[in-house]
Amino acid sequence: MSRLVFITTLILIAMSMGTMGCQLRLNTSATNSTQRPYDYEANLLHAESSLIPAGRDSLDVFVEWDREECLYLRDDPASPFFAHLSMNIGGLETSWLDTLESGIEQSGRKTWRVDRLDIGAPWQEGATTVKASFIDHHRNSNYPWRALIPAWESIAHPYTSDGWPLFGRHATSGDTVYFSAPIGSKWQHASVEVPHRLPSPPFTRSNDQTDTLQPKIRSDWKIDDSGWSGYIIQPGINVLGMPNSAGKIDVTQVINGVDFDFPHVRDVRLLIASSRYISSRGEFQRMEESSDPKAALDAFWLNCGNNKESAAELIKIYYSRVEEANRFFSGVVPGWKTDRGMVHIVFGIPDKIRRTNDSEWWLYGEEGSTNAINMRFLRQEHPWDPSFYKLGRSIQYRIPWDRMVTNWRNGRIQPD
């Protein structure tokens, strides 16, 4: 086997290793380890959930989990394997047994109804949050997060084609998203594709202009007698709402159209694009213009690692960080294209994160040390992204940035 073919195989293996435990979609409401909030592997379990109002006083709970992450046991050789699972919402715990059967889906699902008062979330105007956790009792492990409870009168919750709620703010471009609304009400769908642009390095001026994008109306219609309707997700920003007297849209949904594999990174063109942070302009151009882009990408990583073992390790670390960035930082653009995603990929998981109402401070190194790197990400108002953070850039980041890029290019990177 040639060295290039070998590394190509390693790229595919590394990508599957990073995702074989879980084919999860992005969980925007999750709070991971309090020590390492952006370390996806810090938790053994991951789950996604939605709480949707069912009238003024009740909520429908939807939860989805990955069966490969749960521990399935059986009472005797003749019995089926089962997992003992539960979900705690605001102190109210609901338990169930999930039994493995032939032909069963990898993702498990469950839905039930709760009373608002039972989870400590009485009716109020506007949205609120409560503590929630998904628990595997056999594994003695849990996955905590803050669950969002929409206002009871809110409408047009997005659903997928199988009748399950859409988790987060991302959907595959080309898919249809469905919603219910009052019969006869008027709706409009607008969208705009986000230009392909990477964030500028930490020591230069920011070039983000996504807050100036203006979605254009693609369709308008009235809800028929079924009380249900849908629209096709376009690449980029998708806005759904009701037209108002000023000729604008009162926005109800903002959904970002993404590639089919999101948040995973498997397509060779995407593998090349996300390598731009550590590749030179010439290297990147050669990979993009190559008649055999996979071979060109292989050659780049072999040059960085200097041998196939080191190259394989670099590939695994780099693209697992790209996928983590997609999971945690995605908004109007995939997470790997954001300021936080860029820093996460190149520098790795911070040693310490401090949060305030409007900022995140990321510390690399020992606090108080002259060699420590402290980066501030400021949360900013954005018309299409409620969690938009911009790095406070400084020329002081030039030396540590160049050092980290050099470490990547010389194979001197350690796992997080």
Secondary structure as a PSIPRED ss2 file (coil, helix, strand):
# PSIPRED VFORMAT (PSIPRED V4.0)

   1 M C   1.000  0.000  0.000
   2 S C   1.000  0.000  0.000
   3 R H   0.000  1.000  0.000
   4 L H   0.000  1.000  0.000
   5 V H   0.000  1.000  0.000
   6 F H   0.000  1.000  0.000
   7 I H   0.000  1.000  0.000
   8 T H   0.000  1.000  0.000
   9 T H   0.000  1.000  0.000
  10 L H   0.000  1.000  0.000
  11 I H   0.000  1.000  0.000
  12 L H   0.000  1.000  0.000
  13 I H   0.000  1.000  0.000
  14 A H   0.000  1.000  0.000
  15 M H   0.000  1.000  0.000
  16 S H   0.000  1.000  0.000
  17 M H   0.000  1.000  0.000
  18 G H   0.000  1.000  0.000
  19 T H   0.000  1.000  0.000
  20 M C   1.000  0.000  0.000
  21 G C   1.000  0.000  0.000
  22 C C   1.000  0.000  0.000
  23 Q C   1.000  0.000  0.000
  24 L C   1.000  0.000  0.000
  25 R C   1.000  0.000  0.000
  26 L C   1.000  0.000  0.000
  27 N C   1.000  0.000  0.000
  28 T C   1.000  0.000  0.000
  29 S C   1.000  0.000  0.000
  30 A E   0.000  0.000  1.000
  31 T C   1.000  0.000  0.000
  32 N C   1.000  0.000  0.000
  33 S C   1.000  0.000  0.000
  34 T C   1.000  0.000  0.000
  35 Q C   1.000  0.000  0.000
  36 R C   1.000  0.000  0.000
  37 P C   1.000  0.000  0.000
  38 Y C   1.000  0.000  0.000
  39 D C   1.000  0.000  0.000
  40 Y H   0.000  1.000  0.000
  41 E H   0.000  1.000  0.000
  42 A H   0.000  1.000  0.000
  43 N C   1.000  0.000  0.000
  44 L C   1.000  0.000  0.000
  45 L C   1.000  0.000  0.000
  46 H C   1.000  0.000  0.000
  47 A E   0.000  0.000  1.000
  48 E E   0.000  0.000  1.000
  49 S E   0.000  0.000  1.000
  50 S E   0.000  0.000  1.000
  51 L E   0.000  0.000  1.000
  52 I E   0.000  0.000  1.000
  53 P E   0.000  0.000  1.000
  54 A C   1.000  0.000  0.000
  55 G C   1.000  0.000  0.000
  56 R C   1.000  0.000  0.000
  57 D C   1.000  0.000  0.000
  58 S E   0.000  0.000  1.000
  59 L E   0.000  0.000  1.000
  60 D E   0.000  0.000  1.000
  61 V E   0.000  0.000  1.000
  62 F E   0.000  0.000  1.000
  63 V E   0.000  0.000  1.000
  64 E E   0.000  0.000  1.000
  65 W E   0.000  0.000  1.000
  66 D E   0.000  0.000  1.000
  67 R H   0.000  1.000  0.000
  68 E H   0.000  1.000  0.000
  69 E H   0.000  1.000  0.000
  70 C C   1.000  0.000  0.000
  71 L C   1.000  0.000  0.000
  72 Y C   1.000  0.000  0.000
  73 L E   0.000  0.000  1.000
  74 R C   1.000  0.000  0.000
  75 D C   1.000  0.000  0.000
  76 D C   1.000  0.000  0.000
  77 P C   1.000  0.000  0.000
  78 A C   1.000  0.000  0.000
  79 S C   1.000  0.000  0.000
  80 P C   1.000  0.000  0.000
  81 F C   1.000  0.000  0.000
  82 F E   0.000  0.000  1.000
  83 A E   0.000  0.000  1.000
  84 H E   0.000  0.000  1.000
  85 L E   0.000  0.000  1.000
  86 S E   0.000  0.000  1.000
  87 M E   0.000  0.000  1.000
  88 N E   0.000  0.000  1.000
  89 I E   0.000  0.000  1.000
  90 G C   1.000  0.000  0.000
  91 G C   1.000  0.000  0.000
  92 L E   0.000  0.000  1.000
  93 E E   0.000  0.000  1.000
  94 T E   0.000  0.000  1.000
  95 S E   0.000  0.000  1.000
  96 W E   0.000  0.000  1.000
  97 L E   0.000  0.000  1.000
  98 D E   0.000  0.000  1.000
  99 T E   0.000  0.000  1.000
 100 L C   1.000  0.000  0.000
 101 E C   1.000  0.000  0.000
 102 S C   1.000  0.000  0.000
 103 G C   1.000  0.000  0.000
 104 I C   1.000  0.000  0.000
 105 E C   1.000  0.000  0.000
 106 Q C   1.000  0.000  0.000
 107 S E   0.000  0.000  1.000
 108 G E   0.000  0.000  1.000
 109 R E   0.000  0.000  1.000
 110 K E   0.000  0.000  1.000
 111 T E   0.000  0.000  1.000
 112 W E   0.000  0.000  1.000
 113 R E   0.000  0.000  1.000
 114 V E   0.000  0.000  1.000
 115 D E   0.000  0.000  1.000
 116 R H   0.000  1.000  0.000
 117 L H   0.000  1.000  0.000
 118 D H   0.000  1.000  0.000
 119 I H   0.000  1.000  0.000
 120 G C   1.000  0.000  0.000
 121 A C   1.000  0.000  0.000
 122 P C   1.000  0.000  0.000
 123 W C   1.000  0.000  0.000
 124 Q C   1.000  0.000  0.000
 125 E C   1.000  0.000  0.000
 126 G C   1.000  0.000  0.000
 127 A C   1.000  0.000  0.000
 128 T E   0.000  0.000  1.000
 129 T E   0.000  0.000  1.000
 130 V E   0.000  0.000  1.000
 131 K E   0.000  0.000  1.000
 132 A E   0.000  0.000  1.000
 133 S E   0.000  0.000  1.000
 134 F E   0.000  0.000  1.000
 135 I E   0.000  0.000  1.000
 136 D E   0.000  0.000  1.000
 137 H C   1.000  0.000  0.000
 138 H C   1.000  0.000  0.000
 139 R C   1.000  0.000  0.000
 140 N C   1.000  0.000  0.000
 141 S E   0.000  0.000  1.000
 142 N E   0.000  0.000  1.000
 143 Y E   0.000  0.000  1.000
 144 P E   0.000  0.000  1.000
 145 W E   0.000  0.000  1.000
 146 R E   0.000  0.000  1.000
 147 A E   0.000  0.000  1.000
 148 L E   0.000  0.000  1.000
 149 I E   0.000  0.000  1.000
 150 P C   1.000  0.000  0.000
 151 A C   1.000  0.000  0.000
 152 W C   1.000  0.000  0.000
 153 E C   1.000  0.000  0.000
 154 S C   1.000  0.000  0.000
 155 I C   1.000  0.000  0.000
 156 A C   1.000  0.000  0.000
 157 H C   1.000  0.000  0.000
 158 P C   1.000  0.000  0.000
 159 Y E   0.000  0.000  1.000
 160 T C   1.000  0.000  0.000
 161 S C   1.000  0.000  0.000
 162 D C   1.000  0.000  0.000
 163 G C   1.000  0.000  0.000
 164 W C   1.000  0.000  0.000
 165 P E   0.000  0.000  1.000
 166 L C   1.000  0.000  0.000
 167 F C   1.000  0.000  0.000
 168 G C   1.000  0.000  0.000
 169 R C   1.000  0.000  0.000
 170 H E   0.000  0.000  1.000
 171 A E   0.000  0.000  1.000
 172 T E   0.000  0.000  1.000
 173 S C   1.000  0.000  0.000
 174 G C   1.000  0.000  0.000
 175 D C   1.000  0.000  0.000
 176 T E   0.000  0.000  1.000
 177 V E   0.000  0.000  1.000
 178 Y E   0.000  0.000  1.000
 179 F E   0.000  0.000  1.000
 180 S E   0.000  0.000  1.000
 181 A C   1.000  0.000  0.000
 182 P C   1.000  0.000  0.000
 183 I C   1.000  0.000  0.000
 184 G C   1.000  0.000  0.000
 185 S C   1.000  0.000  0.000
 186 K E   0.000  0.000  1.000
 187 W E   0.000  0.000  1.000
 188 Q E   0.000  0.000  1.000
 189 H E   0.000  0.000  1.000
 190 A E   0.000  0.000  1.000
 191 S E   0.000  0.000  1.000
 192 V E   0.000  0.000  1.000
 193 E C   1.000  0.000  0.000
 194 V C   1.000  0.000  0.000
 195 P C   1.000  0.000  0.000
 196 H C   1.000  0.000  0.000
 197 R C   1.000  0.000  0.000
 198 L C   1.000  0.000  0.000
 199 P C   1.000  0.000  0.000
 200 S C   1.000  0.000  0.000
 201 P C   1.000  0.000  0.000
 202 P C   1.000  0.000  0.000
 203 F C   1.000  0.000  0.000
 204 T C   1.000  0.000  0.000
 205 R C   1.000  0.000  0.000
 206 S C   1.000  0.000  0.000
 207 N C   1.000  0.000  0.000
 208 D C   1.000  0.000  0.000
 209 Q C   1.000  0.000  0.000
 210 T H   0.000  1.000  0.000
 211 D H   0.000  1.000  0.000
 212 T H   0.000  1.000  0.000
 213 L C   1.000  0.000  0.000
 214 Q C   1.000  0.000  0.000
 215 P C   1.000  0.000  0.000
 216 K E   0.000  0.000  1.000
 217 I E   0.000  0.000  1.000
 218 R E   0.000  0.000  1.000
 219 S E   0.000  0.000  1.000
 220 D E   0.000  0.000  1.000
 221 W E   0.000  0.000  1.000
 222 K E   0.000  0.000  1.000
 223 I C   1.000  0.000  0.000
 224 D C   1.000  0.000  0.000
 225 D C   1.000  0.000  0.000
 226 S C   1.000  0.000  0.000
 227 G C   1.000  0.000  0.000
 228 W E   0.000  0.000  1.000
 229 S E   0.000  0.000  1.000
 230 G E   0.000  0.000  1.000
 231 Y E   0.000  0.000  1.000
 232 I E   0.000  0.000  1.000
 233 I C   1.000  0.000  0.000
 234 Q C   1.000  0.000  0.000
 235 P C   1.000  0.000  0.000
 236 G E   0.000  0.000  1.000
 237 I E   0.000  0.000  1.000
 238 N E   0.000  0.000  1.000
 239 V E   0.000  0.000  1.000
 240 L E   0.000  0.000  1.000
 241 G E   0.000  0.000  1.000
 242 M E   0.000  0.000  1.000
 243 P E   0.000  0.000  1.000
 244 N C   1.000  0.000  0.000
 245 S C   1.000  0.000  0.000
 246 A C   1.000  0.000  0.000
 247 G C   1.000  0.000  0.000
 248 K C   1.000  0.000  0.000
 249 I E   0.000  0.000  1.000
 250 D E   0.000  0.000  1.000
 251 V E   0.000  0.000  1.000
 252 T E   0.000  0.000  1.000
 253 Q E   0.000  0.000  1.000
 254 V E   0.000  0.000  1.000
 255 I E   0.000  0.000  1.000
 256 N E   0.000  0.000  1.000
 257 G E   0.000  0.000  1.000
 258 V E   0.000  0.000  1.000
 259 D C   1.000  0.000  0.000
 260 F C   1.000  0.000  0.000
 261 D C   1.000  0.000  0.000
 262 F C   1.000  0.000  0.000
 263 P C   1.000  0.000  0.000
 264 H C   1.000  0.000  0.000
 265 V C   1.000  0.000  0.000
 266 R C   1.000  0.000  0.000
 267 D C   1.000  0.000  0.000
 268 V H   0.000  1.000  0.000
 269 R H   0.000  1.000  0.000
 270 L H   0.000  1.000  0.000
 271 L H   0.000  1.000  0.000
 272 I H   0.000  1.000  0.000
 273 A H   0.000  1.000  0.000
 274 S H   0.000  1.000  0.000
 275 S H   0.000  1.000  0.000
 276 R H   0.000  1.000  0.000
 277 Y H   0.000  1.000  0.000
 278 I C   1.000  0.000  0.000
 279 S C   1.000  0.000  0.000
 280 S C   1.000  0.000  0.000
 281 R H   0.000  1.000  0.000
 282 G H   0.000  1.000  0.000
 283 E H   0.000  1.000  0.000
 284 F H   0.000  1.000  0.000
 285 Q H   0.000  1.000  0.000
 286 R H   0.000  1.000  0.000
 287 M H   0.000  1.000  0.000
 288 E H   0.000  1.000  0.000
 289 E H   0.000  1.000  0.000
 290 S C   1.000  0.000  0.000
 291 S C   1.000  0.000  0.000
 292 D C   1.000  0.000  0.000
 293 P H   0.000  1.000  0.000
 294 K H   0.000  1.000  0.000
 295 A H   0.000  1.000  0.000
 296 A H   0.000  1.000  0.000
 297 L H   0.000  1.000  0.000
 298 D H   0.000  1.000  0.000
 299 A H   0.000  1.000  0.000
 300 F H   0.000  1.000  0.000
 301 W H   0.000  1.000  0.000
 302 L H   0.000  1.000  0.000
 303 N H   0.000  1.000  0.000
 304 C H   0.000  1.000  0.000
 305 G H   0.000  1.000  0.000
 306 N C   1.000  0.000  0.000
 307 N C   1.000  0.000  0.000
 308 K H   0.000  1.000  0.000
 309 E H   0.000  1.000  0.000
 310 S H   0.000  1.000  0.000
 311 A H   0.000  1.000  0.000
 312 A H   0.000  1.000  0.000
 313 E H   0.000  1.000  0.000
 314 L H   0.000  1.000  0.000
 315 I H   0.000  1.000  0.000
 316 K H   0.000  1.000  0.000
 317 I H   0.000  1.000  0.000
 318 Y H   0.000  1.000  0.000
 319 Y H   0.000  1.000  0.000
 320 S H   0.000  1.000  0.000
 321 R H   0.000  1.000  0.000
 322 V H   0.000  1.000  0.000
 323 E H   0.000  1.000  0.000
 324 E H   0.000  1.000  0.000
 325 A H   0.000  1.000  0.000
 326 N H   0.000  1.000  0.000
 327 R H   0.000  1.000  0.000
 328 F H   0.000  1.000  0.000
 329 F H   0.000  1.000  0.000
 330 S C   1.000  0.000  0.000
 331 G C   1.000  0.000  0.000
 332 V C   1.000  0.000  0.000
 333 V C   1.000  0.000  0.000
 334 P C   1.000  0.000  0.000
 335 G H   0.000  1.000  0.000
 336 W H   0.000  1.000  0.000
 337 K H   0.000  1.000  0.000
 338 T C   1.000  0.000  0.000
 339 D H   0.000  1.000  0.000
 340 R H   0.000  1.000  0.000
 341 G H   0.000  1.000  0.000
 342 M H   0.000  1.000  0.000
 343 V H   0.000  1.000  0.000
 344 H H   0.000  1.000  0.000
 345 I H   0.000  1.000  0.000
 346 V H   0.000  1.000  0.000
 347 F H   0.000  1.000  0.000
 348 G C   1.000  0.000  0.000
 349 I C   1.000  0.000  0.000
 350 P C   1.000  0.000  0.000
 351 D C   1.000  0.000  0.000
 352 K E   0.000  0.000  1.000
 353 I E   0.000  0.000  1.000
 354 R E   0.000  0.000  1.000
 355 R E   0.000  0.000  1.000
 356 T C   1.000  0.000  0.000
 357 N C   1.000  0.000  0.000
 358 D C   1.000  0.000  0.000
 359 S E   0.000  0.000  1.000
 360 E E   0.000  0.000  1.000
 361 W E   0.000  0.000  1.000
 362 W E   0.000  0.000  1.000
 363 L E   0.000  0.000  1.000
 364 Y E   0.000  0.000  1.000
 365 G C   1.000  0.000  0.000
 366 E C   1.000  0.000  0.000
 367 E C   1.000  0.000  0.000
 368 G C   1.000  0.000  0.000
 369 S C   1.000  0.000  0.000
 370 T C   1.000  0.000  0.000
 371 N C   1.000  0.000  0.000
 372 A C   1.000  0.000  0.000
 373 I E   0.000  0.000  1.000
 374 N E   0.000  0.000  1.000
 375 M E   0.000  0.000  1.000
 376 R E   0.000  0.000  1.000
 377 F E   0.000  0.000  1.000
 378 L E   0.000  0.000  1.000
 379 R E   0.000  0.000  1.000
 380 Q E   0.000  0.000  1.000
 381 E C   1.000  0.000  0.000
 382 H C   1.000  0.000  0.000
 383 P C   1.000  0.000  0.000
 384 W C   1.000  0.000  0.000
 385 D C   1.000  0.000  0.000
 386 P C   1.000  0.000  0.000
 387 S C   1.000  0.000  0.000
 388 F E   0.000  0.000  1.000
 389 Y E   0.000  0.000  1.000
 390 K E   0.000  0.000  1.000
 391 L E   0.000  0.000  1.000
 392 G C   1.000  0.000  0.000
 393 R C   1.000  0.000  0.000
 394 S C   1.000  0.000  0.000
 395 I H   0.000  1.000  0.000
 396 Q H   0.000  1.000  0.000
 397 Y H   0.000  1.000  0.000
 398 R H   0.000  1.000  0.000
 399 I H   0.000  1.000  0.000
 400 P H   0.000  1.000  0.000
 401 W H   0.000  1.000  0.000
 402 D H   0.000  1.000  0.000
 403 R H   0.000  1.000  0.000
 404 M H   0.000  1.000  0.000
 405 V H   0.000  1.000  0.000
 406 T H   0.000  1.000  0.000
 407 N H   0.000  1.000  0.000
 408 W H   0.000  1.000  0.000
 409 R H   0.000  1.000  0.000
 410 N C   1.000  0.000  0.000
 411 G C   1.000  0.000  0.000
 412 R C   1.000  0.000  0.000
 413 I C   1.000  0.000  0.000
 414 Q C   1.000  0.000  0.000
 415 P C   1.000  0.000  0.000
 416 D C   1.000  0.000  0.000
